[in-house]
Amino acid sequence: MEIRLISTLTSEDEAQLAATICAAAAPLLDHLAIAYTLRIETTDGKTFHHHHAPDVVISARAALAEN
């Protein structure tokens, strides 16, 4: 999934909003039983990211590797 946001924010405001979105979305997504990477890139090149791989997904991959 890719989501793009285009706005008239200044680069400083954009970086602050990106950090806030990443901090708010990560705890919500962490409750899902999926592996994911959240990555937000600002127009001035700053990157904010968070990744999560629940134990269930890791165990499923291990089981597939054994077969």
Buried (B, 14 or more C-beta within 10 A) or exposed (E): EEEEEEEEBEEEEBBEBBBEBBEEBBEEBEEEEEBBEBEBEBEEEEEBEBEBEBEEBEEEEEEEEEE
